[in-house]
Amino acid sequence: MNDTLDRFFSISARGSTLSREVRGGLATFFTMAYIVVLNPLIIATKADVDGQFIGDGSSPNIGLVAAGTAFVAGALTILMGVIGRVPFAMAAGLGLNAFVTFGIATQMSWEEAMGLVFVEGVIIGILVLTGFRVAVFNAIPSQLKTAISVGIGLFIALIGFVDSGFVRGNAVPPLTMGIAGNLTSWPMLVFIVGLLLTAALVARKVKGAILIGIVGTTVLAAIVELAFHPGAAGKDNPGGWQLNVPSISGDMFGIENPLRLFAEFDPIGGFTRVMPLLAVLLVFTLLVTDFFDTMGTIVGVGRQADLVDADGQMARTREILLVDSIGAAAGGAGSVSSNTTYVESASGVAEGARTGLASVVTGALFLVAIFLTPLVKVVPYEAAAPALVVVGFLMMSAIKDIDFKDYELAIPAFLTIVLMPFTYSVSNGIGAGFVSYVLIKVVKGKARDVHPLMWAVSVLFVVYFAMGPIRSLLGI
């Protein structure tokens, strides 16, 4: 191994090797590659209030937005590896992109909506540079940080089950297994085989278990599609593949110029298109969600990678958060929505990644994906989802470090853990944990034990949770 490379990324110092970092970077990419397809399907297929689509066109340009999604994710993930020097990958944030699409672009143009995302990123960057964001990170009690890690584990496991179609929404009960309680489709069988394969490989501590599971399950999925033609899932075909059909056809090479989208954002127009107070509330909602989703991911994945010390602190936290803040601004400027640190980075960590070199590998693959978007689409949810479920198990193992006999911490920890998957939001879980922690301390006469920043953040979360009533009262 090159000594300069080793020293720069602290590969040997963190007990890793070059092969582990490359393997981890590959695993993270294949677990996250779906975002290159999914993000355009969310933001590129919906018209803004003026009837225009991203790229200022009268019809969706999914290819252009896919290229932009891959380009911004690749550039930021490499930046995270070089500056943050941690195995954290970045891409357009799920949940955030839906809010931008359905909560902001319905009230203004796409250029103005992405301008608000840019403004939110700049504000978060200022909070990092002033030390406020890092101070908040360090003020969180260690066991609440552990609860965040566990909650994210359950959350990404649920994402895996839902994305694969193994768990589906229903009226009563709200969630059910398979189609009407039955596992009656070829894609579900592929997911189950992939889950069992990945779990067995991890249990046997096979090197590259996660990556082998993804690739092996993708091959199986392609064979099943070729032999039985399940097709794409839809209203009339619930047993089809979720999102991607694993078939290789057509031209595997192609490129759109993602730089075109960097001329498509307006950071000022949103404040004049709608009431300034409404624009501020929209930015605040983006900021709170982005701020704490990232914090939760850093804690969870950082702990999984053994980068968090006994006091819950992590080296280069300021640099990590700064790059993440740049991601929000860059996502707005590139018209692909706010980019954030991904919990799927835990897949690479599970493969042994411990340094920023893994992020450089993942980022480089995202840049390659600009040319190979059709190839990226070959990996169906059913092949990537088993990795998320297994990684969820690995992250949940930290629950043993929470003292459930201490109700002052155990109850907030419990709310943090369960509300992440139950509400499908990392921020909601963190907010419930913080607010309940402060409340219990006050009720027990220990208000002075609460860090001032925990007070401030908890008040912000109260405002965040009350955003609906506030907007109703203000008539906006």
Protein Blocks (a to p, Z undefined) as FASTA:
>chain_A
ZZklmmmnommmnopafklmmmmmmmmmmmmmmmmmmmmmmmmmpccfkopaehiiabdc
fklmmmmmmmmmmmmmmmmmmmnopabdcdddehjlmmmmmmmmmmmcfklmmmmmmmmm
mmmmmmmmnommmmmmmmpcfklmmmmmmmmmmmmmmmmmmmnomaccdfbdcbdehjeh
iacbfklmmmmmmmmmmmmmmmnopghklmmmmmmmmmmmmmmmmmnonopadfklmmbc
ehiacddedjfbdcddfklmmmmccfklmmmmpcfklmmmmmmmmmmmmmmmmmmmmmmm
mmmnopacfkopaehklmmmmmmmmmmmmmmmnonopadddfklmmmmmnopabfklmmm
mmmmmmmmmmmmmmmmmpcfklmmmmmmmmmmmmmmmmmmpcfklmmlmmmmmmmmmmmm
mnopaklmmmmmmmmmmmmmmmnopmmmpcfklmmmmmmmmmmmmmmmmmmmnoZZ
